[in-house]
Amino acid sequence: MGLFKKIKNMFQGQNNEVDTSLESKEEVLVGDEIESETEVEVEVESLEEETINDASLKEENVKVEKRNEDVKIYEKGLTKSREGFVSRLAGLTHKYNKINEDYFEELEEILIMADIGVNTVMDFMDRLRDRVKHESIEKPEELKEVIVDELFIIYVDDEVLSSKIKYNEDGPTVLLFVGVNGVGKTTTIAKLAHILKDEGKKVLLVGADTFRAGAVCQLNEWAMRLDVSFYGKEEGSDPASVVYDGVTMAVEESYDVVLVDTAGRLQNKVNLMKELEKMNRVITSIVPSGPHETLLVIDATTGQNGISQAKSFQEITDITGIVLTKLDGTAKGGIVLAIKEEVGIPVKYIGLGERKEDLQVFDIEKYIYGLFKDMM
């Protein structure tokens, strides 16, 4: 069985066991009539055990329901990509009765148009041709699962990839957010702040993008709306001094997470690099293990331009993860694969809509399932 079929079976069949177990426990709780004192004691002990088991099963059921809800968010958020890129792949299967060079050329064009990236597609096509030859695959229908599995392998590539945030166990966790203007950086910070607050964490937003008009006020408004704390100074202030005071406040007042908004003026790389270096030094002087993550926010609808931004930021600072926004707004969902292949940085969050729930921790299995579920 291919990788995609395993993923599909996992998501489509994960409810059955929990539901059946709960039903059987309910039947046990009904029981037979109690006929003696000894039977009553035994029944009480049995019921206590069943109650514990029920609590455990219900907790497991809640987890399954949450996972199902996340899968639905992926499915809905990837609709445009599924209807564009994936429907073209499916159409290719119906168009050709036999795999030939024309088939390969058209498949190559579809993948490039999906923003997967030329270099990535060339490597992919070489591997695909090799598998067709060695596995004697002749019909496009037989190749569908192989295509999906190979795209999955592009992202995984024998690496242990983690989309989890590296939290600081001794003091506040400091997260720096970088990215050019207009990619949804401030909104992403707000969504993540809301999620972290819901998890019971004490959150502080720091407005260190002091050069963009209105950036500090915008972040402050979000903080008030979310009922989380904010630290900032007037526009034009030294960003590093804002970060210094903000992180100091976080340590003194025992905040769990600090989310720092920074400037994204890529047109002046030298100044931006000096700014970010200074911020890093300031953070380290207060929290020696920080910053714990530097997350680059990219607008998925910008396609290959987003890849260029990632490469440029990678030249000036240590990017630990990517937040890919507006993925629901593009029919070119292949950018997720291109980022990993061309930049080598894991995608940690993806934006699949406007609601705070639509900012999702990136899960390659949910992504592959959400993208290709109608194809297999």
BABA-273800 format. One record per residue: residue number from 0; residue in three letters; x, y, z of N, C-alpha, C in turn. Coordinates in pm, whole numbers. Example, Ala and Ser with C-alpha at 12.3 -4.5 7.8 and 13.67 -1.06 7.14 Angstrom:
residues 2
> resi/resn/nc1/nc2/nc3/cac1/cac2/cac3/cc1/cc2/cc3
> 0/Ala/1319/-569/780/1230/-450/780/1320/-330/780
> 1/Ser/1285/-225/708/1367/-106/714/1290/3/787
end
This chain:
residues 376
> resi/resn/nc1/nc2/nc3/cac1/cac2/cac3/cc1/cc2/cc3
> 0/Met/84/-120/0/0/0/0/88/125/0
> 1/Gly/54/222/-86/131/346/-94/111/436/25
> 2/Leu/201/536/37/194/629/150/61/703/154
> 3/Phe/15/747/37/-108/826/38/-227/742/84
> 4/Lys/-235/618/39/-348/534/80/-347/510/230
> 5/Lys/-226/497/287/-216/479/433/-269/602/505
> 6/Ile/-231/721/455/-278/845/515/-430/856/502
> 7/Lys/-481/824/383/-624/833/358/-702/739/450
> 8/Asn/-654/616/462/-720/520/550/-717/565/695
> 9/Met/-606/627/736/-592/674/873/-697/780/905
> 10/Phe/-715/877/814/-809/986/841/-954/942/825
> 11/Gln/-980/851/730/-1118/812/706/-1168/708/806
> 12/Gly/-1076/632/868/-1122/525/955/-1093/543/1101
> 13/Gln/-1046/664/1141/-998/678/1278/-1109/686/1383
> 14/Asn/-1235/712/1343/-1343/726/1441/-1399/592/1488
> 15/Asn/-1391/491/1401/-1468/369/1425/-1439/301/1558
> 16/Glu/-1306/286/1589/-1272/213/1710/-1321/280/1836
> 17/Val/-1303/414/1845/-1344/488/1964/-1493/479/1984
> 18/Asp/-1572/497/1876/-1718/493/1887/-1766/357/1933
> 19/Thr/-1707/249/1875/-1747/114/1912/-1715/87/2058
> 20/Ser/-1597/132/2104/-1559/110/2243/-1654/179/2338
> 21/Leu/-1692/303/2305/-1784/378/2392/-1920/310/2400
> 22/Glu/-1969/258/2285/-2098/190/2285/-2094/67/2373
> 23/Ser/-1983/-9/2364/-1974/-130/2444/-1967/-98/2591
> 24/Lys/-1902/16/2626/-1896/54/2767/-2033/94/2818
> 25/Glu/-2112/161/2733/-2246/200/2775/-2332/78/2802
> 26/Glu/-2313/-29/2722/-2389/-150/2744/-2351/-214/2877
> 27/Val/-2222/-211/2911/-2178/-269/3037/-2240/-196/3154
> 28/Leu/-2249/-61/3143/-2303/20/3252/-2451/-10/3277
> 29/Val/-2525/-54/3173/-2665/-90/3193/-2674/-213/3283
> 30/Gly/-2594/-317/3249/-2583/-435/3335/-2711/-514/3353
> 31/Asp/-2701/-619/3432/-2817/-698/3471/-2866/-655/3608
> 32/Glu/-2978/-705/3650/-3031/-671/3783/-2939/-726/3890
> 33/Ile/-2922/-648/4000/-2836/-691/4111/-2919/-775/4207
> 34/Glu/-2869/-892/4243/-2950/-984/4322/-2900/-1004/4464
> 35/Ser/-2781/-957/4498/-2733/-977/4635/-2635/-868/4673
> 36/Glu/-2603/-860/4806/-2511/-756/4853/-2373/-774/4792
> 37/Thr/-2328/-898/4785/-2195/-926/4728/-2190/-880/4584
> 38/Glu/-2299/-909/4514/-2305/-868/4374/-2304/-716/4361
> 39/Val/-2369/-648/4460/-2369/-501/4460/-2227/-448/4471
> 40/Glu/-2147/-504/4565/-2010/-457/4585/-1925/-479/4460
> 41/Val/-1942/-598/4404/-1867/-629/4283/-1906/-534/4170
> 42/Glu/-2039/-510/4162/-2089/-422/4056/-2037/-280/4073
> 43/Val/-2032/-232/4200/-1982/-96/4227/-1836/-84/4183
> 44/Glu/-1755/-186/4222/-1614/-183/4182/-1601/-184/4029
> 45/Ser/-1684/-267/3968/-1681/-275/3822/-1720/-143/3758
> 46/Leu/-1824/-80/3817/-1869/49/3764/-1762/156/3778
> 47/Glu/-1688/153/3892/-1580/251/3912/-1472/234/3804
> 48/Glu/-1438/107/3778/-1339/80/3673/-1390/128/3537
> 49/Glu/-1519/99/3512/-1577/139/3385/-1580/290/3370
> 50/Thr/-1605/361/3483/-1610/508/3480/-1474/564/3442
> 51/Ile/-1368/505/3500/-1232/548/3467/-1203/523/3319
> 52/Asn/-1244/402/3274/-1222/369/3133/-1299/463/3042
> 53/Asp/-1425/494/3084/-1507/586/3005/-1442/722/2993
> 54/Ala/-1387/773/3105/-1322/905/3104/-1206/905/3006
> 55/Ser/-1129/795/3009/-1014/784/2920/-1059/779/2773
> 56/Leu/-1166/701/2749/-1217/690/2613/-1274/821/2562
> 57/Lys/-1343/893/2652/-1401/1021/2612/-1292/1123/2581
> 58/Glu/-1184/1117/2661/-1070/1207/2635/-1009/1176/2499
> 59/Glu/-998/1045/2468/-945/1004/2339/-1038/1049/2227
> 60/Asn/-1168/1040/2254/-1267/1080/2154/-1258/1229/2124
> 61/Val/-1233/1310/2228/-1217/1455/2211/-1097/1483/2121
> 62/Lys/-987/1409/2142/-867/1426/2060/-896/1392/1914
> 63/Val/-971/1283/1894/-1005/1241/1759/-1092/1346/1691
> 64/Glu/-1190/1400/1766/-1278/1504/1712/-1199/1628/1674
> 65/Lys/-1101/1665/1758/-1017/1782/1729/-936/1756/1602
> 66/Arg/-882/1636/1589/-803/1602/1469/-893/1605/1346
> 67/Asn/-1015/1552/1360/-1109/1555/1248/-1141/1698/1205
> 68/Glu/-1159/1786/1304/-1189/1926/1275/-1072/1992/1202
> 69/Asp/-949/1962/1246/-830/2015/1179/-820/1965/1035
> 70/Val/-853/1836/1015/-850/1779/880/-950/1851/790
> 71/Lys/-1069/1882/846/-1170/1954/768/-1123/2094/731
> 72/Ile/-1050/2159/823/-995/2292/794/-895/2283/679
> 73/Tyr/-811/2179/679/-717/2158/569/-793/2135/438
> 74/Glu/-895/2047/443/-972/2016/323/-1035/2143/264
> 75/Lys/-1099/2221/349/-1165/2344/304/-1063/2446/255
> 76/Gly/-955/2463/331/-855/2564/297/-779/2535/170
> 77/Leu/-770/2408/133/-696/2369/13/-787/2347/-108
> 78/Thr/-911/2394/-98/-1009/2375/-207/-958/2432/-339
> 79/Lys/-907/2555/-337/-861/2618/-462/-748/2539/-526
> 80/Ser/-653/2494/-443/-542/2416/-496/-590/2283/-551
> 81/Arg/-686/2223/-481/-739/2093/-525/-813/2106/-657
> 82/Glu/-890/2217/-669/-968/2237/-791/-881/2282/-908
> 83/Gly/-764/2337/-878/-675/2383/-985/-573/2277/-1021
> 84/Phe/-467/2273/-947/-354/2186/-973/-392/2037/-972
> 85/Val/-469/1993/-871/-500/1850/-858/-600/1805/-965
> 86/Ser/-695/1891/-998/-792/1852/-1102/-722/1838/-1238
> 87/Arg/-618/1918/-1260/-542/1905/-1384/-464/1774/-1387
> 88/Leu/-413/1732/-1271/-345/1603/-1263/-442/1489/-1294
> 89/Ala/-561/1499/-1235/-663/1396/-1259/-703/1393/-1406
> 90/Gly/-716/1512/-1467/-753/1521/-1608/-648/1458/-1698
> 91/Leu/-524/1469/-1658/-414/1411/-1735/-427/1259/-1742
> 92/Thr/-471/1200/-1633/-488/1055/-1627/-594/1009/-1728
> 93/His/-701/1087/-1741/-808/1051/-1834/-770/1080/-1980
> 94/Lys/-679/1175/-1999/-642/1216/-2134/-555/1113/-2205
> 95/Tyr/-468/1046/-2128/-373/951/-2190/-407/808/-2151
> 96/Asn/-400/720/-2247/-421/578/-2221/-291/507/-2186
> 97/Lys/-183/569/-2228/-51/508/-2206/50/617/-2170
> 98/Ile/144/582/-2082/248/677/-2042/350/691/-2156
> 99/Asn/367/815/-2202/466/841/-2307/531/976/-2279
> 100/Glu/615/1022/-2369/688/1147/-2346/594/1268/-2342
> 101/Asp/488/1265/-2422/390/1374/-2418/325/1383/-2280
> 102/Tyr/295/1268/-2223/238/1264/-2087/335/1328/-1987
> 103/Phe/462/1287/-1994/562/1341/-1901/576/1493/-1917
> 104/Glu/579/1542/-2040/595/1686/-2063/478/1765/-2008
> 105/Glu/356/1712/-2025/238/1782/-1974/235/1778/-1821
> 106/Leu/275/1665/-1763/282/1654/-1617/383/1753/-1561
> 107/Glu/496/1765/-1626/602/1858/-1585/548/2002/-1583
> 108/Glu/474/2038/-1687/417/2173/-1697/317/2199/-1583
> 109/Ile/234/2101/-1554/134/2114/-1446/203/2138/-1312
> 110/Leu/309/2064/-1285/380/2076/-1158/451/2211/-1145
> 111/Ile/509/2258/-1254/575/2389/-1252/472/2500/-1230
> 112/Met/357/2489/-1294/250/2587/-1278/192/2586/-1137
> 113/Ala/213/2477/-1065/164/2466/-927/260/2529/-827
> 114/Asp/365/2597/-878/463/2665/-793/556/2571/-718
> 115/Ile/568/2449/-766/659/2356/-698/804/2395/-723
> 116/Gly/829/2464/-832/966/2511/-860/1034/2424/-965
> 117/Val/1105/2489/-1056/1164/2419/-1172/1264/2313/-1128
> 118/Asn/1358/2347/-1039/1460/2250/-997/1398/2129/-929
> 119/Thr/1302/2156/-843/1233/2048/-771/1160/1957/-870
> 120/Val/1094/2018/-968/1019/1941/-1067/1112/1856/-1152
> 121/Met/1227/1911/-1190/1322/1834/-1271/1369/1709/-1196
> 122/Asp/1404/1724/-1069/1445/1609/-988/1331/1509/-975
> 123/Phe/1211/1562/-952/1093/1478/-936/1069/1395/-1063
> 124/Met/1077/1460/-1179/1051/1391/-1306/1154/1281/-1331
> 125/Asp/1280/1305/-1295/1383/1202/-1310/1350/1079/-1226
> 126/Arg/1307/1104/-1101/1272/992/-1012/1150/917/-1065
> 127/Leu/1054/994/-1118/932/932/-1168/960/846/-1290
> 128/Arg/1041/897/-1383/1077/819/-1501/1148/689/-1461
> 129/Asp/1234/703/-1359/1308/587/-1311/1213/480/-1255
> 130/Arg/1113/523/-1178/1018/428/-1121/931/363/-1229
> 131/Val/891/443/-1327/811/389/-1438/889/279/-1511
> 132/Lys/1017/304/-1530/1101/207/-1601/1122/80/-1519
> 133/His/1161/96/-1393/1196/-21/-1311/1074/-98/-1261
> 134/Glu/960/-32/-1250/839/-99/-1203/746/-136/-1318
> 135/Ser/793/-110/-1441/718/-144/-1564/574/-90/-1559
> 136/Ile/561/38/-1521/429/102/-1515/396/156/-1654
> 137/Glu/281/118/-1706/245/158/-1842/127/254/-1849
> 138/Lys/31/244/-1755/-90/324/-1762/-88/440/-1661
> 139/Pro/-133/558/-1701/-137/674/-1611/-217/647/-1483
> 140/Glu/-321/566/-1492/-402/534/-1374/-318/468/-1265
> 141/Glu/-222/385/-1309/-134/315/-1215/-30/408/-1155
> 142/Leu/-12/524/-1218/94/617/-1176/44/721/-1075
> 143/Lys/-88/734/-1061/-143/839/-973/-88/830/-831
> 144/Glu/-95/712/-775/-49/695/-636/101/718/-624
> 145/Val/176/677/-726/321/697/-727/353/847/-726
> 146/Ile/280/926/-805/301/1071/-811/281/1134/-673
> 147/Val/169/1098/-607/140/1155/-475/246/1114/-374
> 148/Asp/285/987/-377/387/939/-283/520/1010/-304
> 149/Glu/559/1032/-430/686/1099/-458/683/1245/-414
> 150/Leu/566/1311/-427/554/1449/-379/565/1455/-227
> 151/Phe/510/1355/-160/523/1342/-14/671/1328/24
> 152/Ile/741/1243/-51/883/1216/-23/967/1342/-42
> 153/Ile/929/1428/-138/1002/1555/-159/1009/1633/-28
> 154/Tyr/897/1637/44/895/1716/168/967/1643/282
> 155/Val/942/1514/296/999/1440/409/1148/1416/388
> 156/Asp/1183/1357/272/1323/1341/233/1410/1279/342
> 157/Asp/1358/1176/410/1430/1102/514/1471/1188/634
> 158/Glu/1410/1304/649/1442/1391/762/1333/1383/868
> 159/Val/1373/1408/993/1274/1419/1100/1239/1567/1110
> 160/Leu/1123/1603/1055/1083/1742/1050/989/1773/1166
> 161/Ser/1013/1883/1233/925/1921/1344/863/2057/1317
> 162/Ser/731/2061/1332/662/2189/1317/635/2251/1454
> 163/Lys/685/2187/1558/660/2236/1694/751/2353/1728
> 164/Ile/696/2446/1806/775/2559/1855/867/2509/1966
> 165/Lys/992/2557/1966/1087/2520/2072/1066/2611/2193
> 166/Tyr/992/2562/2290/962/2645/2407/1077/2644/2506
> 167/Asn/1096/2758/2570/1199/2776/2672/1147/2719/2804
> 168/Glu/1223/2632/2866/1181/2572/2993/1221/2657/3112
> 169/Asp/1302/2759/3088/1351/2842/3199/1332/2990/3165
> 170/Gly/1209/3038/3179/1180/3178/3147/1094/3189/3022
> 171/Pro/1073/3311/2976/985/3331/2860/1044/3276/2729
> 172/Thr/956/3230/2642/994/3189/2507/980/3311/2417
> 173/Val/1087/3346/2345/1086/3466/2261/1081/3424/2113
> 174/Leu/976/3471/2044/959/3441/1902/969/3570/1822
> 175/Leu/1063/3574/1728/1077/3689/1638/1002/3660/1508
> 176/Phe/927/3757/1460/855/3743/1333/915/3840/1232
> 177/Val/957/3786/1117/1011/3870/1011/931/3845/883
> 178/Gly/941/3939/789/868/3926/664/839/4063/606
> 179/Val/827/4070/473/801/4198/407/660/4246/439
> 180/Asn/637/4374/419/505/4431/446/399/4370/354
> 181/Gly/282/4347/410/170/4300/330/151/4149/326
> 182/Val/236/4074/396/225/3927/391/131/3872/498
> 183/Gly/84/3960/587/-4/3914/694/68/3885/824
> 184/Lys/183/3951/844/267/3925/962/196/3961/1092
> 185/Thr/139/4081/1098/72/4127/1221/-50/4041/1253
> 186/Thr/-127/4008/1151/-245/3923/1170/-204/3784/1218
> 187/Thr/-95/3732/1164/-44/3602/1205/-3/3604/1352
> 188/Ile/65/3710/1393/105/3724/1534/-19/3724/1622
> 189/Ala/-122/3797/1580/-246/3805/1658/-313/3668/1669
> 190/Lys/-321/3595/1557/-383/3462/1559/-307/3367/1651
> 191/Leu/-173/3371/1643/-94/3283/1727/-109/3322/1874
> 192/Ala/-116/3452/1900/-137/3499/2038/-268/3446/2094
> 193/His/-372/3448/2011/-503/3398/2053/-496/3249/2085
> 194/Ile/-428/3173/1999/-413/3028/2020/-338/3001/2150
> 195/Leu/-227/3073/2170/-146/3054/2290/-223/3092/2417
> 196/Lys/-301/3198/2408/-383/3239/2523/-485/3131/2556
> 197/Asp/-548/3072/2453/-644/2964/2474/-579/2843/2539
> 198/Glu/-449/2827/2518/-376/2717/2581/-335/2749/2724
> 199/Gly/-372/2868/2770/-344/2907/2909/-212/2977/2929
> 200/Lys/-147/3019/2820/-17/3086/2832/-36/3237/2850
> 201/Lys/56/3296/2925/58/3441/2946/141/3502/2833
> 202/Val/75/3584/2749/136/3629/2623/161/3780/2622
> 203/Leu/278/3818/2567/313/3959/2550/347/3985/2404
> 204/Leu/284/4086/2345/318/4129/2209/410/4249/2217
> 205/Val/518/4249/2137/615/4359/2137/619/4420/1997
> 206/Gly/588/4549/1988/584/4618/1860/717/4682/1824
> 207/Ala/805/4601/1760/939/4652/1724/948/4693/1577
> 208/Asp/835/4692/1505/834/4745/1368/798/4893/1380
> 209/Thr/898/4972/1419/873/5113/1453/883/5206/1334
> 210/Phe/918/5153/1216/936/5241/1100/816/5242/1005
> 211/Arg/738/5135/1004/620/5133/918/507/5208/986
> 212/Ala/450/5305/917/344/5389/974/227/5303/1020
> 213/Gly/190/5318/1145/72/5251/1199/96/5109/1249
> 214/Ala/217/5054/1229/242/4914/1266/230/4891/1417
> 215/Val/286/4983/1495/282/4970/1641/138/4980/1691
> 216/Cys/64/5078/1639/-77/5097/1679/-162/4976/1640
> 217/Gln/-134/4920/1523/-210/4804/1476/-192/4686/1570
> 218/Leu/-67/4661/1611/-41/4549/1702/-102/4574/1840
> 219/Asn/-96/4699/1883/-157/4736/2012/-308/4712/2010
> 220/Glu/-371/4746/1899/-516/4724/1885/-550/4576/1893
> 221/Trp/-468/4493/1828/-488/4350/1835/-476/4300/1979
> 222/Ala/-375/4351/2050/-354/4309/2189/-477/4341/2274
> 223/Met/-533/4461/2256/-652/4499/2332/-771/4410/2295
> 224/Arg/-784/4381/2166/-895/4298/2119/-886/4156/2175
> 225/Leu/-763/4106/2185/-741/3969/2232/-728/3959/2383
> 226/Asp/-718/4075/2448/-697/4080/2593/-565/4013/2632
> 227/Val/-459/4048/2557/-324/4007/2595/-241/4135/2612
> 228/Ser/-123/4122/2670/-41/4240/2699/36/4289/2577
> 229/Phe/73/4418/2584/146/4479/2472/254/4571/2527
> 230/Tyr/370/4572/2457/471/4672/2488/518/4736/2358
> 231/Gly/526/4869/2358/574/4939/2240/609/5083/2274
> 232/Lys/672/5150/2179/705/5291/2193/655/5365/2070
> 233/Glu/679/5495/2067/632/5575/1954/706/5537/1826
> 234/Glu/642/5566/1712/703/5538/1581/838/5608/1570
> 235/Gly/933/5540/1506/1066/5596/1487/1164/5560/1598
> 236/Ser/1116/5495/1704/1204/5454/1814/1301/5347/1767
> 237/Asp/1412/5333/1839/1509/5229/1807/1446/5092/1835
> 238/Pro/1432/5005/1732/1366/4875/1751/1431/4790/1860
> 239/Ala/1565/4792/1867/1635/4711/1966/1603/4754/2108
> 240/Ser/1584/4886/2128/1549/4934/2263/1409/4890/2302
> 241/Val/1320/4884/2203/1184/4835/2228/1189/4689/2270
> 242/Val/1270/4610/2197/1283/4468/2227/1344/4449/2366
> 243/Tyr/1448/4529/2397/1514/4518/2527/1414/4541/2641
> 244/Asp/1340/4650/2632/1244/4681/2738/1131/4578/2744
> 245/Gly/1086/4533/2627/976/4436/2622/1015/4303/2682
> 246/Val/1133/4252/2646/1178/4122/2697/1210/4132/2847
> 247/Thr/1266/4246/2889/1290/4268/3033/1159/4262/3110
> 248/Met/1057/4326/3056/923/4323/3118/871/4179/3126
> 249/Ala/894/4101/3020/847/3962/3016/913/3879/3125
> 250/Val/1041/3901/3148/1114/3826/3253/1063/3868/3391
> 251/Glu/1053/3999/3413/1014/4051/3545/871/4014/3582
> 252/Glu/783/4006/3482/642/3978/3509/600/3835/3472
> 253/Ser/701/3749/3451/679/3605/3431/583/3573/3316
> 254/Tyr/610/3630/3200/532/3594/3082/583/3461/3026
> 255/Asp/494/3386/2963/532/3257/2905/589/3272/2765
> 256/Val/525/3358/2683/567/3374/2544/568/3521/2505
> 257/Val/673/3561/2434/686/3697/2382/687/3688/2229
> 258/Leu/595/3758/2163/588/3760/2017/633/3897/1969
> 259/Val/743/3901/1897/805/4028/1857/783/4055/1709
> 260/Asp/717/4165/1678/698/4209/1539/819/4292/1498
> 261/Thr/875/4264/1380/994/4338/1334/969/4398/1197
> 262/Ala/1058/4488/1157/1047/4553/1026/1087/4454/916
> 263/Gly/1038/4478/794/1068/4388/683/1116/4461/561
> 264/Arg/1205/4557/578/1248/4642/466/1361/4576/388
> 265/Leu/1325/4480/304/1426/4404/230/1504/4489/129
> 266/Gln/1446/4603/93/1516/4687/-5/1647/4742/50
> 267/Asn/1664/4736/181/1790/4777/242/1840/4665/332
> 268/Lys/1895/4562/270/1934/4441/343/2037/4467/452
> 269/Val/2133/4555/423/2241/4579/520/2185/4635/649
> 270/Asn/2099/4737/640/2041/4796/760/1952/4697/834
> 271/Leu/1875/4620/758/1786/4522/820/1866/4414/893
> 272/Met/1975/4372/831/2060/4270/895/2119/4324/1025
> 273/Lys/2165/4449/1023/2222/4509/1146/2115/4520/1254
> 274/Glu/1993/4557/1213/1881/4568/1307/1852/4435/1374
> 275/Leu/1841/4330/1292/1808/4198/1346/1921/4142/1431
> 276/Glu/2045/4167/1391/2160/4124/1472/2158/4191/1609
> 277/Lys/2125/4321/1610/2119/4395/1736/2007/4340/1825
> 278/Met/1892/4312/1765/1780/4255/1841/1819/4121/1902
> 279/Asn/1885/4039/1823/1929/3908/1872/2023/3921/1991
> 280/Arg/2118/4014/1982/2212/4036/2092/2139/4082/2218
> 281/Val/2043/4173/2199/1967/4227/2312/1888/4116/2381
> 282/Ile/1822/4033/2300/1742/3924/2357/1831/3827/2434
> 283/Thr/1945/3789/2374/2037/3695/2438/2093/3749/2569
> 284/Ser/2111/3880/2577/2164/3940/2701/2065/3928/2817
> 285/Ile/1936/3913/2784/1833/3902/2889/1789/3756/2908
> 286/Val/1767/3688/2796/1729/3545/2798/1835/3472/2717
> 287/Pro/1936/3415/2784/2052/3358/2713/2018/3257/2603
> 288/Ser/1908/3183/2618/1874/3082/2517/1793/3139/2401
> 289/Gly/1757/3269/2410/1671/3329/2308/1750/3396/2195
> 290/Pro/1683/3436/2088/1544/3405/2058/1527/3257/2024
> 291/His/1415/3200/2062/1396/3057/2048/1348/3017/1909
> 292/Glu/1284/3110/1840/1245/3089/1701/1249/3223/1628
> 293/Thr/1290/3218/1501/1274/3332/1412/1190/3283/1295
> 294/Leu/1064/3329/1292/968/3278/1196/948/3378/1081
> 295/Leu/969/3330/960/950/3412/841/809/3393/789
> 296/Val/735/3503/774/599/3499/724/600/3527/575
> 297/Ile/540/3435/497/536/3447/350/392/3435/303
> 298/Asp/354/3517/207/223/3511/144/226/3405/34
> 299/Ala/147/3298/51/148/3187/-45/106/3229/-185
> 300/Thr/24/3334/-195/-27/3376/-326/81/3442/-412
> 301/Thr/195/3476/-351/303/3540/-428/392/3439/-500
> 302/Gly/370/3310/-474/441/3206/-547/592/3212/-536
> 303/Gln/659/3209/-651/805/3205/-653/868/3330/-592
> 304/Asn/794/3442/-591/845/3562/-525/861/3536/-375
> 305/Gly/772/3456/-320/782/3418/-179/907/3336/-152
> 306/Ile/942/3249/-246/1065/3170/-234/1186/3263/-234
> 307/Ser/1182/3363/-321/1292/3461/-328/1307/3536/-196
> 308/Gln/1193/3572/-136/1196/3640/-5/1262/3550/99
> 309/Ala/1226/3422/98/1283/3328/194/1435/3322/179
> 310/Lys/1482/3316/56/1626/3310/31/1696/3438/78
> 311/Ser/1630/3552/53/1689/3680/93/1698/3692/245
> 312/Phe/1592/3657/315/1595/3665/462/1693/3564/521
> 313/Gln/1705/3450/453/1798/3348/500/1943/3399/496
> 314/Glu/1969/3493/404/2104/3550/393/2136/3645/507
> 315/Ile/2032/3703/569/2059/3808/668/2029/3767/812
> 316/Thr/1961/3655/832/1935/3611/970/1906/3462/972
> 317/Asp/1907/3403/1089/1886/3258/1104/1737/3228/1115
> 318/Ile/1676/3188/1004/1533/3155/1002/1514/3011/1049
> 319/Thr/1428/2990/1149/1407/2854/1201/1279/2790/1150
> 320/Gly/1189/2872/1097/1063/2816/1048/988/2917/963
> 321/Ile/892/2867/885/815/2954/796/667/2945/830
> 322/Val/602/3060/825/456/3067/836/405/3105/698
> 323/Leu/327/3017/638/277/3039/502/131/3085/510
> 324/Thr/108/3214/484/-26/3270/496/-102/3262/363
> 325/Lys/-234/3276/370/-322/3287/253/-313/3167/159
> 326/Leu/-283/3049/216/-275/2929/132/-412/2893/76
> 327/Asp/-517/2938/145/-653/2914/96/-686/3000/-26
> 328/Gly/-604/3103/-52/-633/3197/-160/-559/3167/-289
> 329/Thr/-491/3053/-297/-415/3022/-418/-449/2883/-469
> 330/Ala/-443/2868/-601/-464/2737/-662/-330/2666/-681
> 331/Lys/-224/2726/-627/-88/2672/-647/-30/2622/-515
> 332/Gly/-92/2518/-461/-52/2467/-330/85/2404/-324
> 333/Gly/151/2387/-439/282/2325/-443/392/2407/-380
> 334/Ile/365/2533/-345/467/2618/-285/521/2559/-155
> 335/Val/439/2483/-84/483/2418/41/601/2327/12
> 336/Leu/593/2250/-97/700/2158/-134/823/2233/-182
> 337/Ala/801/2342/-256/912/2420/-310/994/2484/-199
> 338/Ile/927/2536/-97/997/2602/13/1092/2504/82
> 339/Lys/1041/2386/110/1123/2286/179/1242/2245/91
> 340/Glu/1215/2222/-37/1319/2172/-128/1423/2279/-160
> 341/Glu/1379/2403/-181/1471/2507/-228/1537/2586/-116
> 342/Val/1472/2594/0/1527/2675/109/1571/2588/227
> 343/Gly/1510/2470/240/1550/2379/348/1502/2420/486
> 344/Ile/1396/2502/491/1341/2547/620/1202/2486/636
> 345/Pro/1172/2428/751/1040/2367/768/928/2470/777
> 346/Val/813/2437/720/693/2518/737/634/2482/873
> 347/Lys/615/2581/960/566/2552/1096/417/2582/1112
> 348/Tyr/369/2684/1041/226/2716/1045/179/2751/904
> 349/Ile/51/2723/878/-9/2767/752/-140/2839/782
> 350/Gly/-169/2942/703/-294/3016/716/-392/2966/612
> 351/Leu/-508/2916/658/-607/2858/567/-741/2931/573
> 352/Gly/-738/3057/615/-861/3135/626/-843/3252/720
> 353/Glu/-954/3321/746/-949/3444/826/-964/3419/976
> 354/Arg/-1029/3308/1015/-1054/3282/1157/-924/3245/1227
> 355/Lys/-921/3261/1360/-798/3226/1433/-774/3075/1426
> 356/Glu/-881/2995/1415/-865/2850/1403/-799/2811/1271
> 357/Asp/-803/2902/1176/-750/2872/1043/-598/2885/1035
> 358/Leu/-536/2935/1143/-390/2927/1152/-360/2791/1212
> 359/Gln/-303/2702/1132/-284/2563/1173/-135/2528/1182
> 360/Val/-101/2450/1283/33/2390/1286/45/2304/1160
> 361/Phe/153/2319/1086/164/2245/960/184/2097/986
> 362/Asp/105/2016/916/110/1870/925/113/1817/782
> 363/Ile/225/1757/741/241/1714/603/137/1609/564
> 364/Glu/96/1523/659/-3/1421/627/-140/1483/601
> 365/Lys/-180/1580/684/-308/1648/662/-304/1728/532
> 366/Tyr/-189/1786/503/-172/1864/381/-188/1775/257
> 367/Ile/-119/1661/256/-126/1569/143/-268/1515/127
> 368/Tyr/-331/1481/239/-468/1430/232/-564/1537/183
> 369/Gly/-553/1659/239/-641/1768/200/-626/1807/54
> 370/Leu/-505/1790/2/-477/1829/-136/-523/1723/-236
> 371/Phe/-501/1596/-203/-521/1490/-302/-639/1398/-272
> 372/Lys/-721/1428/-173/-824/1334/-130/-922/1296/-242
> 373/Asp/-948/1386/-336/-1042/1356/-443/-978/1284/-561
> 374/Met/-846/1269/-556/-776/1216/-672/-764/1064/-666
> 375/Met/-771/1006/-545/-744/863/-531/-872/786/-497
end
